[in-house]
Amino acid sequence: MPGFELFGPEERKEVNDVLETGIYMRYGFDGPRKGIWKSKELEAALCERLGVKYAQLTSSGTSALSTALAILGVGAGDEVIMPTFTFVASFEAVLSVGAIPVLVDVDSTLTLDPAAVRQAITPRTKCIMPVHMCGAMADLDPLLAICKEHDIVLLEDACQSTGAQYKGRHLGTIGQAGTLSFDFVKTVTCAEGGAVLTNSEELYIRADGYTDHGHDHKGVDRGADLHPFIGYNYRISELHAAVGLAQIRKLDKFLAIQKKNHQQLKAILSTIPEITFRQIPDPSGDSCTFLSWFLPTEALTRGLVAELKEQGILAGNFYWFDNNWHYYRKWTHLHQAASLNRLPEAQQIALKKLSPDAFPVSDRIMSRCISTAISLAWTEEQTKDKGEKIAAAVKKVLSREKATV
Ligand SMILES: *Cc1c(COP(=O)(O)O)cnc(C)c1O
């Protein structure tokens, strides 16, 4: 799963290029940097590899989301539809631009349920933000149709799905804007970093300025730049971009390994009829960072988690339902609007309406779901061993249940 598993001399070489010039900033210092522009190079590599016109690097995936929302004109009081299963960064970014996160159920794709999205639309809905969780895609066609019908923008959070595709196009390049994360545990990592992707020149120009204090970057003299709008500092450093440059060149290798290990693990778990798998709208586009699967009931799933824990093999098998980073139910700080500073009134009102048990449909899906992380480092033998151990634990839990019925 994470690209750091295959760090090597390639990353060291790119970082050393930067260390040798001593210019760690992505802008300016044209003479001393001796032609080394790692951030620009990584942006060009992303465009080339993902088939998108523009990429703007940022300091993180979270700042990429804030930037994307801002350049799309999402601001005070606007509603952004987002899923109950995602990473906390989704609502953080929405709150950061003054907008209202509107939570919506997921279905067995583990992403936004288009029917639930339709029901959540109001005159204030400005943006639909599907999150392509665990390496695979939301069903974008119905979401795009809803956007078109209601004149709403689509922002794809592809932070967990670098390299995945939907019907031949890369995730993050299909909506008006998309974001990637290159944090330390993502498929391609910069240690910390992110990117905004778009095919619109206008949106790109906004992102370029917004992430650097609003600088228009038109002149050769940074000090003399004009500032057509307010921006922030969401810049990436050259050291981080250097790591990412080595990593993006390995993306094809990462995807090939993930697909192979995923297929092998899935074949083993498929032998158990009680196991069902996450619905993937375009299976050939799955980046295969995780294998996500379901047991028939919450009780069985909890039983399995306990069994895996007892055997010391729970690591790498995620039970999101109990996880306080990724699933709505445990976002206590959000339910309580626990903000250090005073939130805008519209946000306070919206957050007060949240309660942990508000999404029984999502609960029924997530309470039965396990996602097994696919490592880049597993050998064929190790993958087989992991799969067989999980399968044996599932059988044990199933037979225990049968005995008690
Ligand atoms: C990792 C992640 C982010 C944010 O990325 P950071 O680089 O860690 O800020 C946003 N959304 C999702 C779904 C993520 O998994």
Ligand as a Chemical Component Dictionary entry (heavy atoms), coordinates in Angstrom:
data_LIG
# 
_chem_comp.id                   LIG 
_chem_comp.type                 NON-POLYMER 
_chem_comp.pdbx_formal_charge   0 
_chem_comp.three_letter_code    LIG 
# 
loop_
_chem_comp_atom.comp_id 
_chem_comp_atom.atom_id 
_chem_comp_atom.alt_atom_id 
_chem_comp_atom.type_symbol 
_chem_comp_atom.charge 
_chem_comp_atom.model_Cartn_x 
_chem_comp_atom.model_Cartn_y 
_chem_comp_atom.model_Cartn_z 
_chem_comp_atom.pdbx_ordinal 
LIG C1 C1 C 0 -5.019 11.286 3.508 1  
LIG C2 C2 C 0 -6.325 11.838 3.120 2  
LIG C3 C3 C 0 -6.569 13.204 3.019 3  
LIG C4 C4 C 0 -5.628 14.264 3.463 4  
LIG O1 O1 O 0 -4.346 14.101 3.166 5  
LIG P1 P1 P 0 -3.134 14.644 4.073 6  
LIG O2 O2 O 0 -2.066 14.714 3.043 7  
LIG O3 O3 O 0 -2.864 13.628 5.123 8  
LIG O4 O4 O 0 -3.507 15.981 4.591 9  
LIG C5 C5 C 0 -7.798 13.618 2.539 10 
LIG N1 N1 N 0 -8.759 12.751 2.226 11 
LIG C6 C6 C 0 -8.581 11.431 2.339 12 
LIG C7 C7 C 0 -9.676 10.511 1.935 13 
LIG C8 C8 C 0 -7.361 10.931 2.814 14 
LIG O5 O5 O 0 -7.213 9.617  2.957 15 
# 
loop_
_chem_comp_bond.comp_id 
_chem_comp_bond.atom_id_1 
_chem_comp_bond.atom_id_2 
_chem_comp_bond.value_order 
_chem_comp_bond.pdbx_ordinal 
LIG C1 C2 SING 1  
LIG C2 C3 SING 2  
LIG C2 C8 DOUB 3  
LIG C3 C4 SING 4  
LIG C3 C5 DOUB 5  
LIG C4 O1 SING 6  
LIG O1 P1 SING 7  
LIG P1 O2 DOUB 8  
LIG P1 O3 SING 9  
LIG P1 O4 SING 10 
LIG C5 N1 SING 11 
LIG N1 C6 DOUB 12 
LIG C6 C7 SING 13 
LIG C6 C8 SING 14 
LIG C8 O5 SING 15 
# 
